[in-house]
Amino acid sequence: MISGAHSIIYSRNPEADRAFLRDILKLTKVDVGHGWLIFGLPPAEVAIHPSDKNDQHEFYLMCDDIEVFVAQMKKNGIACGPVDDQGWGLLSQFTLPGGGNSASISRVTRGRSR
């Protein structure tokens, strides 16, 4: 059976994005050689949504307190969008330091045990 998953974020500035994951988000990591870092993630989930096109992906990080997260990002020079109540939870977005499309941070308030 499946024992894990591996996600890839493509970046024009991978060093900046790796530094963000390492230094700002403080994710656990292993160096697989020559500074190539692979980061551990907390428990994850995957969903399949209907779409008119393929090759469209989203990456969400989940937290317990989105306001605290947004404040921590601001202290580290990472601008987050306004916190928006989506009905299923609270959502904000930010752009990775490498300039990649926005990642999202959410606090799920419905459909999940607390």
NORFENRA-V648199 format. One line per field, one symbol per residue. phi: phi as a letter, one per 40 degrees, with the letter a starting at -180 (. if undefined). psi: psi as a letter, one per 30 degrees, with the letter a starting at -180 (. if undefined). burial: I if it has 24 or more other ideal C-beta (glycine too) atoms within 12 Angstrom, else O. Layout:
phi=???
psi=???
burial=???
//
This chain:
phi=.cbiabbbbcacbccccccccccccfccabcchfgccbbcbcdbabbbbcacacfbbbbbbbacbcccddccccccgbcbcccbccgcicbbbaccdcgcddcbbabcbbgacb
psi=lkfalkkkjkkfieeeeeeeeeeefhkllkjgkhgjkkkkllkllklkkklflahklkjkkklejeeeeeeeeefggjkkllkkjgefakklllkkffgllklkkljkflgkk.
burial=OOOOOOOOIOOOOOOOIIIIIOOIIOOOOOOOOOOOOOIOOOOOOOOOOOOOOOOOOOIIIIIOOIOOIIOOIOOOOIOIOOIOOOOOIIIIIIOIIOOOOOIIIIIIOOOOOO
//
